[in-house]
Amino acid sequence: MGTGTRYLTTAGHCPNTLSYTGVNLPIKGENYQANTNNDFQWHTTAGFDRLTNQIYDGLSTNYTISYVYPY
């Protein structure tokens, strides 16, 4: 059963203080262990209603996520 809360995920090695267009995105959790597959964190989206399913490669390209792998 979902709560309706939206989250944003990023790599766990990223800073824990993220913002988008000047709005703070509070961190909700993190799992980061160097040299393992555990490298993620999630943030609430602070009222943004229209998130996109895109990721930025850190260079110049946005990629659209078209599949979710069940964890």
mmCIF file of the N, C-alpha and C atoms, coordinates in Angstrom:
data_MODEL
# 
_entry.id   MODEL 
# 
loop_
_atom_site.group_PDB 
_atom_site.id 
_atom_site.type_symbol 
_atom_site.label_atom_id 
_atom_site.label_alt_id 
_atom_site.label_comp_id 
_atom_site.label_asym_id 
_atom_site.label_entity_id 
_atom_site.label_seq_id 
_atom_site.pdbx_PDB_ins_code 
_atom_site.Cartn_x 
_atom_site.Cartn_y 
_atom_site.Cartn_z 
_atom_site.occupancy 
_atom_site.B_iso_or_equiv 
_atom_site.pdbx_formal_charge 
_atom_site.auth_seq_id 
_atom_site.auth_comp_id 
_atom_site.auth_asym_id 
_atom_site.auth_atom_id 
_atom_site.pdbx_PDB_model_num 
ATOM 1   N N  . MET A 1 1  ? 0.843  -1.165 0.000   1.00 0.00 ? 1  MET A N  1 
ATOM 2   C CA . MET A 1 1  ? 0.000  0.000  0.000   1.00 0.00 ? 1  MET A CA 1 
ATOM 3   C C  . MET A 1 1  ? 0.894  1.235  0.000   1.00 0.00 ? 1  MET A C  1 
ATOM 4   N N  . GLY A 1 2  ? 0.759  2.089  -0.988  1.00 0.00 ? 2  GLY A N  1 
ATOM 5   C CA . GLY A 1 2  ? 1.573  3.287  -1.105  1.00 0.00 ? 2  GLY A CA 1 
ATOM 6   C C  . GLY A 1 2  ? 1.053  4.422  -0.243  1.00 0.00 ? 2  GLY A C  1 
ATOM 7   N N  . THR A 1 3  ? 1.950  5.309  0.113   1.00 0.00 ? 3  THR A N  1 
ATOM 8   C CA . THR A 1 3  ? 1.583  6.457  0.935   1.00 0.00 ? 3  THR A CA 1 
ATOM 9   C C  . THR A 1 3  ? 1.315  7.688  0.095   1.00 0.00 ? 3  THR A C  1 
ATOM 10  N N  . GLY A 1 4  ? 1.641  7.647  -1.187  1.00 0.00 ? 4  GLY A N  1 
ATOM 11  C CA . GLY A 1 4  ? 1.509  8.806  -2.039  1.00 0.00 ? 4  GLY A CA 1 
ATOM 12  C C  . GLY A 1 4  ? 2.717  9.726  -1.977  1.00 0.00 ? 4  GLY A C  1 
ATOM 13  N N  . THR A 1 5  ? 3.673  9.415  -1.109  1.00 0.00 ? 5  THR A N  1 
ATOM 14  C CA . THR A 1 5  ? 4.891  10.210 -1.017  1.00 0.00 ? 5  THR A CA 1 
ATOM 15  C C  . THR A 1 5  ? 5.785  9.883  -2.197  1.00 0.00 ? 5  THR A C  1 
ATOM 16  N N  . ARG A 1 6  ? 6.342  10.926 -2.786  1.00 0.00 ? 6  ARG A N  1 
ATOM 17  C CA . ARG A 1 6  ? 7.263  10.726 -3.907  1.00 0.00 ? 6  ARG A CA 1 
ATOM 18  C C  . ARG A 1 6  ? 8.690  10.883 -3.415  1.00 0.00 ? 6  ARG A C  1 
ATOM 19  N N  . TYR A 1 7  ? 9.576  10.086 -3.994  1.00 0.00 ? 7  TYR A N  1 
ATOM 20  C CA . TYR A 1 7  ? 10.976 10.110 -3.600  1.00 0.00 ? 7  TYR A CA 1 
ATOM 21  C C  . TYR A 1 7  ? 11.863 10.263 -4.821  1.00 0.00 ? 7  TYR A C  1 
ATOM 22  N N  . LEU A 1 8  ? 13.055 10.728 -4.570  1.00 0.00 ? 8  LEU A N  1 
ATOM 23  C CA . LEU A 1 8  ? 14.084 10.848 -5.582  1.00 0.00 ? 8  LEU A CA 1 
ATOM 24  C C  . LEU A 1 8  ? 15.261 10.014 -5.095  1.00 0.00 ? 8  LEU A C  1 
ATOM 25  N N  . THR A 1 9  ? 15.862 9.236  -5.978  1.00 0.00 ? 9  THR A N  1 
ATOM 26  C CA . THR A 1 9  ? 17.016 8.430  -5.582  1.00 0.00 ? 9  THR A CA 1 
ATOM 27  C C  . THR A 1 9  ? 18.266 8.939  -6.282  1.00 0.00 ? 9  THR A C  1 
ATOM 28  N N  . THR A 1 10 ? 19.380 8.717  -5.629  1.00 0.00 ? 10 THR A N  1 
ATOM 29  C CA . THR A 1 10 ? 20.678 9.061  -6.192  1.00 0.00 ? 10 THR A CA 1 
ATOM 30  C C  . THR A 1 10 ? 21.711 8.121  -5.588  1.00 0.00 ? 10 THR A C  1 
ATOM 31  N N  . ALA A 1 11 ? 22.935 8.258  -6.011  1.00 0.00 ? 11 ALA A N  1 
ATOM 32  C CA . ALA A 1 11 ? 24.009 7.415  -5.484  1.00 0.00 ? 11 ALA A CA 1 
ATOM 33  C C  . ALA A 1 11 ? 24.290 7.762  -4.028  1.00 0.00 ? 11 ALA A C  1 
ATOM 34  N N  . GLY A 1 12 ? 24.581 6.755  -3.239  1.00 0.00 ? 12 GLY A N  1 
ATOM 35  C CA . GLY A 1 12 ? 24.847 6.959  -1.821  1.00 0.00 ? 12 GLY A CA 1 
ATOM 36  C C  . GLY A 1 12 ? 26.096 7.768  -1.544  1.00 0.00 ? 12 GLY A C  1 
ATOM 37  N N  . HIS A 1 13 ? 27.023 7.782  -2.488  1.00 0.00 ? 13 HIS A N  1 
ATOM 38  C CA . HIS A 1 13 ? 28.246 8.549  -2.275  1.00 0.00 ? 13 HIS A CA 1 
ATOM 39  C C  . HIS A 1 13 ? 28.054 10.040 -2.596  1.00 0.00 ? 13 HIS A C  1 
ATOM 40  N N  . CYS A 1 14 ? 26.871 10.427 -3.066  1.00 0.00 ? 14 CYS A N  1 
ATOM 41  C CA . CYS A 1 14 ? 26.581 11.845 -3.301  1.00 0.00 ? 14 CYS A CA 1 
ATOM 42  C C  . CYS A 1 14 ? 26.384 12.548 -1.962  1.00 0.00 ? 14 CYS A C  1 
ATOM 43  N N  . PRO A 1 15 ? 26.490 13.890 -1.942  1.00 0.00 ? 15 PRO A N  1 
ATOM 44  C CA . PRO A 1 15 ? 26.252 14.617 -0.687  1.00 0.00 ? 15 PRO A CA 1 
ATOM 45  C C  . PRO A 1 15 ? 24.843 14.352 -0.154  1.00 0.00 ? 15 PRO A C  1 
ATOM 46  N N  . ASN A 1 16 ? 24.692 14.367 1.152   1.00 0.00 ? 16 ASN A N  1 
ATOM 47  C CA . ASN A 1 16 ? 23.375 14.136 1.757   1.00 0.00 ? 16 ASN A CA 1 
ATOM 48  C C  . ASN A 1 16 ? 22.479 15.364 1.699   1.00 0.00 ? 16 ASN A C  1 
ATOM 49  N N  . THR A 1 17 ? 23.018 16.491 1.323   1.00 0.00 ? 17 THR A N  1 
ATOM 50  C CA . THR A 1 17 ? 22.233 17.712 1.196   1.00 0.00 ? 17 THR A CA 1 
ATOM 51  C C  . THR A 1 17 ? 22.081 18.038 -0.276  1.00 0.00 ? 17 THR A C  1 
ATOM 52  N N  . LEU A 1 18 ? 20.919 17.733 -0.823  1.00 0.00 ? 18 LEU A N  1 
ATOM 53  C CA . LEU A 1 18 ? 20.626 18.006 -2.227  1.00 0.00 ? 18 LEU A CA 1 
ATOM 54  C C  . LEU A 1 18 ? 19.520 19.044 -2.327  1.00 0.00 ? 18 LEU A C  1 
ATOM 55  N N  . SER A 1 19 ? 19.510 19.764 -3.442  1.00 0.00 ? 19 SER A N  1 
ATOM 56  C CA . SER A 1 19 ? 18.433 20.715 -3.702  1.00 0.00 ? 19 SER A CA 1 
ATOM 57  C C  . SER A 1 19 ? 18.134 20.718 -5.188  1.00 0.00 ? 19 SER A C  1 
ATOM 58  N N  . TYR A 1 20 ? 16.951 21.206 -5.519  1.00 0.00 ? 20 TYR A N  1 
ATOM 59  C CA . TYR A 1 20 ? 16.532 21.326 -6.911  1.00 0.00 ? 20 TYR A CA 1 
ATOM 60  C C  . TYR A 1 20 ? 15.888 22.687 -7.070  1.00 0.00 ? 20 TYR A C  1 
ATOM 61  N N  . THR A 1 21 ? 16.383 23.472 -7.976  1.00 0.00 ? 21 THR A N  1 
ATOM 62  C CA . THR A 1 21 ? 15.950 24.853 -8.201  1.00 0.00 ? 21 THR A CA 1 
ATOM 63  C C  . THR A 1 21 ? 15.850 25.630 -6.884  1.00 0.00 ? 21 THR A C  1 
ATOM 64  N N  . GLY A 1 22 ? 16.830 25.414 -6.018  1.00 0.00 ? 22 GLY A N  1 
ATOM 65  C CA . GLY A 1 22 ? 16.890 26.147 -4.764  1.00 0.00 ? 22 GLY A CA 1 
ATOM 66  C C  . GLY A 1 22 ? 16.051 25.586 -3.633  1.00 0.00 ? 22 GLY A C  1 
ATOM 67  N N  . VAL A 1 23 ? 15.338 24.489 -3.866  1.00 0.00 ? 23 VAL A N  1 
ATOM 68  C CA . VAL A 1 23 ? 14.491 23.881 -2.832  1.00 0.00 ? 23 VAL A CA 1 
ATOM 69  C C  . VAL A 1 23 ? 15.213 22.667 -2.261  1.00 0.00 ? 23 VAL A C  1 
ATOM 70  N N  . ASN A 1 24 ? 15.359 22.613 -0.933  1.00 0.00 ? 24 ASN A N  1 
ATOM 71  C CA . ASN A 1 24 ? 16.022 21.503 -0.267  1.00 0.00 ? 24 ASN A CA 1 
ATOM 72  C C  . ASN A 1 24 ? 15.230 20.208 -0.437  1.00 0.00 ? 24 ASN A C  1 
ATOM 73  N N  . LEU A 1 25 ? 15.938 19.119 -0.695  1.00 0.00 ? 25 LEU A N  1 
ATOM 74  C CA . LEU A 1 25 ? 15.327 17.792 -0.806  1.00 0.00 ? 25 LEU A CA 1 
ATOM 75  C C  . LEU A 1 25 ? 15.790 16.967 0.388   1.00 0.00 ? 25 LEU A C  1 
ATOM 76  N N  . PRO A 1 26 ? 14.981 16.891 1.439   1.00 0.00 ? 26 PRO A N  1 
ATOM 77  C CA . PRO A 1 26 ? 15.406 16.227 2.677   1.00 0.00 ? 26 PRO A CA 1 
ATOM 78  C C  . PRO A 1 26 ? 15.736 14.748 2.466   1.00 0.00 ? 26 PRO A C  1 
ATOM 79  N N  . ILE A 1 27 ? 16.870 14.324 3.005   1.00 0.00 ? 27 ILE A N  1 
ATOM 80  C CA . ILE A 1 27 ? 17.267 12.916 2.903   1.00 0.00 ? 27 ILE A CA 1 
ATOM 81  C C  . ILE A 1 27 ? 16.397 12.082 3.839   1.00 0.00 ? 27 ILE A C  1 
ATOM 82  N N  . LYS A 1 28 ? 15.983 10.915 3.361   1.00 0.00 ? 28 LYS A N  1 
ATOM 83  C CA . LYS A 1 28 ? 15.164 9.995  4.157   1.00 0.00 ? 28 LYS A CA 1 
ATOM 84  C C  . LYS A 1 28 ? 15.928 8.745  4.534   1.00 0.00 ? 28 LYS A C  1 
ATOM 85  N N  . GLY A 1 29 ? 16.929 8.377  3.744   1.00 0.00 ? 29 GLY A N  1 
ATOM 86  C CA . GLY A 1 29 ? 17.702 7.181  4.063   1.00 0.00 ? 29 GLY A CA 1 
ATOM 87  C C  . GLY A 1 29 ? 18.856 7.011  3.108   1.00 0.00 ? 29 GLY A C  1 
ATOM 88  N N  . GLU A 1 30 ? 19.765 6.132  3.503   1.00 0.00 ? 30 GLU A N  1 
ATOM 89  C CA . GLU A 1 30 ? 20.968 5.920  2.697   1.00 0.00 ? 30 GLU A CA 1 
ATOM 90  C C  . GLU A 1 30 ? 21.529 4.537  2.991   1.00 0.00 ? 30 GLU A C  1 
ATOM 91  N N  . ASN A 1 31 ? 22.115 3.932  1.980   1.00 0.00 ? 31 ASN A N  1 
ATOM 92  C CA . ASN A 1 31 ? 22.861 2.705  2.150   1.00 0.00 ? 31 ASN A CA 1 
ATOM 93  C C  . ASN A 1 31 ? 24.095 2.824  1.273   1.00 0.00 ? 31 ASN A C  1 
ATOM 94  N N  . TYR A 1 32 ? 25.205 3.104  1.888   1.00 0.00 ? 32 TYR A N  1 
ATOM 95  C CA . TYR A 1 32 ? 26.447 3.240  1.137   1.00 0.00 ? 32 TYR A CA 1 
ATOM 96  C C  . TYR A 1 32 ? 27.545 2.468  1.849   1.00 0.00 ? 32 TYR A C  1 
ATOM 97  N N  . GLN A 1 33 ? 28.080 1.489  1.146   1.00 0.00 ? 33 GLN A N  1 
ATOM 98  C CA . GLN A 1 33 ? 29.210 0.714  1.636   1.00 0.00 ? 33 GLN A CA 1 
ATOM 99  C C  . GLN A 1 33 ? 30.195 0.605  0.480   1.00 0.00 ? 33 GLN A C  1 
ATOM 100 N N  . ALA A 1 34 ? 31.361 1.218  0.629   1.00 0.00 ? 34 ALA A N  1 
ATOM 101 C CA . ALA A 1 34 ? 32.347 1.247  -0.444  1.00 0.00 ? 34 ALA A CA 1 
ATOM 102 C C  . ALA A 1 34 ? 32.667 -0.155 -0.942  1.00 0.00 ? 34 ALA A C  1 
ATOM 103 N N  . ASN A 1 35 ? 32.893 -0.270 -2.231  1.00 0.00 ? 35 ASN A N  1 
ATOM 104 C CA . ASN A 1 35 ? 33.277 -1.518 -2.894  1.00 0.00 ? 35 ASN A CA 1 
ATOM 105 C C  . ASN A 1 35 ? 32.213 -2.606 -2.818  1.00 0.00 ? 35 ASN A C  1 
ATOM 106 N N  . THR A 1 36 ? 30.951 -2.213 -2.706  1.00 0.00 ? 36 THR A N  1 
ATOM 107 C CA . THR A 1 36 ? 29.838 -3.158 -2.754  1.00 0.00 ? 36 THR A CA 1 
ATOM 108 C C  . THR A 1 36 ? 28.782 -2.602 -3.702  1.00 0.00 ? 36 THR A C  1 
ATOM 109 N N  . ASN A 1 37 ? 27.695 -3.319 -3.855  1.00 0.00 ? 37 ASN A N  1 
ATOM 110 C CA . ASN A 1 37 ? 26.570 -2.830 -4.661  1.00 0.00 ? 37 ASN A CA 1 
ATOM 111 C C  . ASN A 1 37 ? 25.661 -1.913 -3.865  1.00 0.00 ? 37 ASN A C  1 
ATOM 112 N N  . ASN A 1 38 ? 25.968 -1.659 -2.606  1.00 0.00 ? 38 ASN A N  1 
ATOM 113 C CA . ASN A 1 38 ? 25.142 -0.801 -1.759  1.00 0.00 ? 38 ASN A CA 1 
ATOM 114 C C  . ASN A 1 38 ? 25.611 0.641  -1.893  1.00 0.00 ? 38 ASN A C  1 
ATOM 115 N N  . ASP A 1 39 ? 24.982 1.370  -2.785  1.00 0.00 ? 39 ASP A N  1 
ATOM 116 C CA . ASP A 1 39 ? 25.387 2.749  -3.045  1.00 0.00 ? 39 ASP A CA 1 
ATOM 117 C C  . ASP A 1 39 ? 24.163 3.546  -3.495  1.00 0.00 ? 39 ASP A C  1 
ATOM 118 N N  . PHE A 1 40 ? 23.248 3.809  -2.568  1.00 0.00 ? 40 PHE A N  1 
ATOM 119 C CA . PHE A 1 40 ? 22.057 4.570  -2.924  1.00 0.00 ? 40 PHE A CA 1 
ATOM 120 C C  . PHE A 1 40 ? 21.564 5.362  -1.722  1.00 0.00 ? 40 PHE A C  1 
ATOM 121 N N  . GLN A 1 41 ? 20.813 6.394  -2.003  1.00 0.00 ? 41 GLN A N  1 
ATOM 122 C CA . GLN A 1 41 ? 20.130 7.183  -0.979  1.00 0.00 ? 41 GLN A CA 1 
ATOM 123 C C  . GLN A 1 41 ? 18.841 7.704  -1.581  1.00 0.00 ? 41 GLN A C  1 
ATOM 124 N N  . TRP A 1 42 ? 17.899 8.066  -0.722  1.00 0.00 ? 42 TRP A N  1 
ATOM 125 C CA . TRP A 1 42 ? 16.636 8.596  -1.229  1.00 0.00 ? 42 TRP A CA 1 
ATOM 126 C C  . TRP A 1 42 ? 16.233 9.815  -0.419  1.00 0.00 ? 42 TRP A C  1 
ATOM 127 N N  . HIS A 1 43 ? 15.538 10.708 -1.129  1.00 0.00 ? 43 HIS A N  1 
ATOM 128 C CA . HIS A 1 43 ? 15.128 11.999 -0.584  1.00 0.00 ? 43 HIS A CA 1 
ATOM 129 C C  . HIS A 1 43 ? 13.648 12.201 -0.882  1.00 0.00 ? 43 HIS A C  1 
ATOM 130 N N  . THR A 1 44 ? 12.949 12.936 -0.008  1.00 0.00 ? 44 THR A N  1 
ATOM 131 C CA . THR A 1 44 ? 11.602 13.356 -0.364  1.00 0.00 ? 44 THR A CA 1 
ATOM 132 C C  . THR A 1 44 ? 11.714 14.484 -1.374  1.00 0.00 ? 44 THR A C  1 
ATOM 133 N N  . THR A 1 45 ? 10.656 14.715 -2.106  1.00 0.00 ? 45 THR A N  1 
ATOM 134 C CA . THR A 1 45 ? 10.722 15.668 -3.208  1.00 0.00 ? 45 THR A CA 1 
ATOM 135 C C  . THR A 1 45 ? 10.126 17.021 -2.868  1.00 0.00 ? 45 THR A C  1 
ATOM 136 N N  . ALA A 1 46 ? 9.867  17.273 -1.615  1.00 0.00 ? 46 ALA A N  1 
ATOM 137 C CA . ALA A 1 46 ? 9.496  18.609 -1.140  1.00 0.00 ? 46 ALA A CA 1 
ATOM 138 C C  . ALA A 1 46 ? 8.373  19.263 -1.929  1.00 0.00 ? 46 ALA A C  1 
ATOM 139 N N  . GLY A 1 47 ? 7.340  18.485 -2.261  1.00 0.00 ? 47 GLY A N  1 
ATOM 140 C CA . GLY A 1 47 ? 6.173  19.068 -2.903  1.00 0.00 ? 47 GLY A CA 1 
ATOM 141 C C  . GLY A 1 47 ? 6.218  19.146 -4.413  1.00 0.00 ? 47 GLY A C  1 
ATOM 142 N N  . PHE A 1 48 ? 7.271  18.630 -5.042  1.00 0.00 ? 48 PHE A N  1 
ATOM 143 C CA . PHE A 1 48 ? 7.274  18.623 -6.507  1.00 0.00 ? 48 PHE A CA 1 
ATOM 144 C C  . PHE A 1 48 ? 6.288  17.565 -6.977  1.00 0.00 ? 48 PHE A C  1 
ATOM 145 N N  . ASP A 1 49 ? 5.307  17.976 -7.739  1.00 0.00 ? 49 ASP A N  1 
ATOM 146 C CA . ASP A 1 49 ? 4.271  17.041 -8.191  1.00 0.00 ? 49 ASP A CA 1 
ATOM 147 C C  . ASP A 1 49 ? 4.638  16.318 -9.476  1.00 0.00 ? 49 ASP A C  1 
ATOM 148 N N  . ARG A 1 50 ? 5.468  16.923 -10.285 1.00 0.00 ? 50 ARG A N  1 
ATOM 149 C CA . ARG A 1 50 ? 5.748  16.375 -11.608 1.00 0.00 ? 50 ARG A CA 1 
ATOM 150 C C  . ARG A 1 50 ? 7.218  15.997 -11.739 1.00 0.00 ? 50 ARG A C  1 
ATOM 151 N N  . LEU A 1 51 ? 7.584  14.871 -11.179 1.00 0.00 ? 51 LEU A N  1 
ATOM 152 C CA . LEU A 1 51 ? 8.940  14.364 -11.358 1.00 0.00 ? 51 LEU A CA 1 
ATOM 153 C C  . LEU A 1 51 ? 9.029  13.621 -12.678 1.00 0.00 ? 51 LEU A C  1 
ATOM 154 N N  . THR A 1 52 ? 10.206 13.599 -13.253 1.00 0.00 ? 52 THR A N  1 
ATOM 155 C CA . THR A 1 52 ? 10.400 12.828 -14.479 1.00 0.00 ? 52 THR A CA 1 
ATOM 156 C C  . THR A 1 52 ? 11.189 11.573 -14.152 1.00 0.00 ? 52 THR A C  1 
ATOM 157 N N  . ASN A 1 53 ? 11.103 10.611 -15.001 1.00 0.00 ? 53 ASN A N  1 
ATOM 158 C CA . ASN A 1 53 ? 11.856 9.373  -14.817 1.00 0.00 ? 53 ASN A CA 1 
ATOM 159 C C  . ASN A 1 53 ? 13.117 9.430  -15.675 1.00 0.00 ? 53 ASN A C  1 
ATOM 160 N N  . GLN A 1 54 ? 13.930 10.452 -15.403 1.00 0.00 ? 54 GLN A N  1 
ATOM 161 C CA . GLN A 1 54 ? 15.163 10.629 -16.146 1.00 0.00 ? 54 GLN A CA 1 
ATOM 162 C C  . GLN A 1 54 ? 16.352 10.661 -15.195 1.00 0.00 ? 54 GLN A C  1 
ATOM 163 N N  . ILE A 1 55 ? 17.479 10.246 -15.720 1.00 0.00 ? 55 ILE A N  1 
ATOM 164 C CA . ILE A 1 55 ? 18.735 10.331 -14.973 1.00 0.00 ? 55 ILE A CA 1 
ATOM 165 C C  . ILE A 1 55 ? 19.734 11.101 -15.818 1.00 0.00 ? 55 ILE A C  1 
ATOM 166 N N  . TYR A 1 56 ? 20.657 11.736 -15.153 1.00 0.00 ? 56 TYR A N  1 
ATOM 167 C CA . TYR A 1 56 ? 21.704 12.508 -15.808 1.00 0.00 ? 56 TYR A CA 1 
ATOM 168 C C  . TYR A 1 56 ? 23.011 11.737 -15.673 1.00 0.00 ? 56 TYR A C  1 
ATOM 169 N N  . ASP A 1 57 ? 23.748 11.594 -16.763 1.00 0.00 ? 57 ASP A N  1 
ATOM 170 C CA . ASP A 1 57 ? 24.962 10.773 -16.724 1.00 0.00 ? 57 ASP A CA 1 
ATOM 171 C C  . ASP A 1 57 ? 26.178 11.498 -16.158 1.00 0.00 ? 57 ASP A C  1 
ATOM 172 N N  . GLY A 1 58 ? 26.001 12.740 -15.748 1.00 0.00 ? 58 GLY A N  1 
ATOM 173 C CA . GLY A 1 58 ? 27.099 13.487 -15.167 1.00 0.00 ? 58 GLY A CA 1 
ATOM 174 C C  . GLY A 1 58 ? 27.964 14.185 -16.193 1.00 0.00 ? 58 GLY A C  1 
ATOM 175 N N  . LEU A 1 59 ? 27.696 13.961 -17.454 1.00 0.00 ? 59 LEU A N  1 
ATOM 176 C CA . LEU A 1 59 ? 28.481 14.591 -18.520 1.00 0.00 ? 59 LEU A CA 1 
ATOM 177 C C  . LEU A 1 59 ? 27.611 15.547 -19.328 1.00 0.00 ? 59 LEU A C  1 
ATOM 178 N N  . SER A 1 60 ? 26.661 14.980 -20.059 1.00 0.00 ? 60 SER A N  1 
ATOM 179 C CA . SER A 1 60 ? 25.858 15.854 -20.914 1.00 0.00 ? 60 SER A CA 1 
ATOM 180 C C  . SER A 1 60 ? 24.504 15.277 -21.303 1.00 0.00 ? 60 SER A C  1 
ATOM 181 N N  . THR A 1 61 ? 24.217 14.058 -20.928 1.00 0.00 ? 61 THR A N  1 
ATOM 182 C CA . THR A 1 61 ? 23.037 13.381 -21.453 1.00 0.00 ? 61 THR A CA 1 
ATOM 183 C C  . THR A 1 61 ? 22.047 13.015 -20.357 1.00 0.00 ? 61 THR A C  1 
ATOM 184 N N  . ASN A 1 62 ? 20.757 13.227 -20.619 1.00 0.00 ? 62 ASN A N  1 
ATOM 185 C CA . ASN A 1 62 ? 19.682 12.712 -19.781 1.00 0.00 ? 62 ASN A CA 1 
ATOM 186 C C  . ASN A 1 62 ? 19.157 11.432 -20.418 1.00 0.00 ? 62 ASN A C  1 
ATOM 187 N N  . TYR A 1 63 ? 18.949 10.406 -19.604 1.00 0.00 ? 63 TYR A N  1 
ATOM 188 C CA . TYR A 1 63 ? 18.396 9.143  -20.086 1.00 0.00 ? 63 TYR A CA 1 
ATOM 189 C C  . TYR A 1 63 ? 17.052 8.918  -19.424 1.00 0.00 ? 63 TYR A C  1 
ATOM 190 N N  . THR A 1 64 ? 16.098 8.420  -20.185 1.00 0.00 ? 64 THR A N  1 
ATOM 191 C CA . THR A 1 64 ? 14.774 8.101  -19.655 1.00 0.00 ? 64 THR A CA 1 
ATOM 192 C C  . THR A 1 64 ? 14.773 6.671  -19.141 1.00 0.00 ? 64 THR A C  1 
ATOM 193 N N  . ILE A 1 65 ? 14.276 6.478  -17.928 1.00 0.00 ? 65 ILE A N  1 
ATOM 194 C CA . ILE A 1 65 ? 14.148 5.146  -17.347 1.00 0.00 ? 65 ILE A CA 1 
ATOM 195 C C  . ILE A 1 65 ? 12.861 4.538  -17.870 1.00 0.00 ? 65 ILE A C  1 
ATOM 196 N N  . SER A 1 66 ? 12.965 3.381  -18.497 1.00 0.00 ? 66 SER A N  1 
ATOM 197 C CA . SER A 1 66 ? 11.781 2.760  -19.095 1.00 0.00 ? 66 SER A CA 1 
ATOM 198 C C  . SER A 1 66 ? 11.424 1.427  -18.449 1.00 0.00 ? 66 SER A C  1 
ATOM 199 N N  . TYR A 1 67 ? 12.199 0.995  -17.454 1.00 0.00 ? 67 TYR A N  1 
ATOM 200 C CA . TYR A 1 67 ? 11.919 -0.278 -16.794 1.00 0.00 ? 67 TYR A CA 1 
ATOM 201 C C  . TYR A 1 67 ? 12.385 -0.188 -15.347 1.00 0.00 ? 67 TYR A C  1 
ATOM 202 N N  . VAL A 1 68 ? 11.635 -0.810 -14.462 1.00 0.00 ? 68 VAL A N  1 
ATOM 203 C CA . VAL A 1 68 ? 12.015 -0.886 -13.066 1.00 0.00 ? 68 VAL A CA 1 
ATOM 204 C C  . VAL A 1 68 ? 12.257 -2.329 -12.718 1.00 0.00 ? 68 VAL A C  1 
ATOM 205 N N  . TYR A 1 69 ? 13.452 -2.634 -12.218 1.00 0.00 ? 69 TYR A N  1 
ATOM 206 C CA . TYR A 1 69 ? 13.794 -3.990 -11.825 1.00 0.00 ? 69 TYR A CA 1 
ATOM 207 C C  . TYR A 1 69 ? 13.391 -4.198 -10.377 1.00 0.00 ? 69 TYR A C  1 
ATOM 208 N N  . PRO A 1 70 ? 12.540 -5.179 -10.076 1.00 0.00 ? 70 PRO A N  1 
ATOM 209 C CA . PRO A 1 70 ? 12.135 -5.416 -8.682  1.00 0.00 ? 70 PRO A CA 1 
ATOM 210 C C  . PRO A 1 70 ? 13.331 -5.830 -7.834  1.00 0.00 ? 70 PRO A C  1 
ATOM 211 N N  . TYR A 1 71 ? 13.506 -5.160 -6.708  1.00 0.00 ? 71 TYR A N  1 
ATOM 212 C CA . TYR A 1 71 ? 14.640 -5.428 -5.828  1.00 0.00 ? 71 TYR A CA 1 
ATOM 213 C C  . TYR A 1 71 ? 14.331 -6.539 -4.881  1.00 0.00 ? 71 TYR A C  1 
# 
